[in-house]
Amino acid sequence: MRERVFDPLGITQAGFGPPGHSGKYDQPQGHGEISRQVPLDPADAGSDNPAWISPAGTINISLRDWAKFAQDQLDGAHGRGKLLQQTTYTALQTPVSEGYALGWGVMRDSDGSLQELTHAGTNGYWVSAIAIYPKKETIILVATNVGGDTAMKSVGDVISSLEARLKLKD
């Protein structure tokens, strides 16, 4: 990841597992539910996905560096990405089933052009979501250090509100 993704994109504030250090409040700490008032200790093995699921996402990343990744995906949708070959961006962003493209949710306009790429995820203690609108040259990143269904719905509501406010969908 560092060699093939982080370094080429200039990502310097990313790691694996929950962010921060035990006993310090140097990063936001995850919470299992909104009702849970005690943050999880980043050193606790139960504060992130188990190691066997790591390929699905145990990365922590600053919003600034996440934006670098998102920008590269937006650039890739326009044929100017720097991380991958154009055929790879196309493969990653083309649906293999209705609305799904190898990790991305995909929405197309009536003319078949790419309207929106989305992805959301949680480890139960954090929720994050990304929405990319290639025609509008716009990216939305939303993250919260609370997990659970309410947090997932809230993140979706934030994205929907911004879509409407910014008139991102035709």
ZIUR-V879620 format. One record per pair of residues at least 12 apart in sequence whose ideal C-beta (glycine too) atoms are under 6 Angstrom apart, sorted by sequence separation. I is the first residue (numbers start at 1). J is the second residue. If there is no record, write none. Layout:
i={I:I}
j={J:J}
This chain:
i={18:76:104:105:118:129:142:104:117:128:77:142:116:127:142:22:126:140:22:114:22:20:125:140:124:18:127:122:127:129:127:131:18:18:129:138:17:136:133:77:17:19:16:15:14:13:14:13:11:11:77:74:9:73:70:9:57:74:70:49:8:48:66:40:32:30:30:34:30:31:32:33:34:28}
j={30:89:117:118:131:142:155:119:132:143:93:158:133:144:159:41:145:159:42:134:43:42:147:162:147:42:151:147:152:155:155:159:47:48:159:168:48:168:168:114:58:60:58:60:61:62:65:65:65:68:134:132:68:132:130:72:121:139:139:123:83:123:141:125:125:125:126:146:145:146:147:148:150:145}
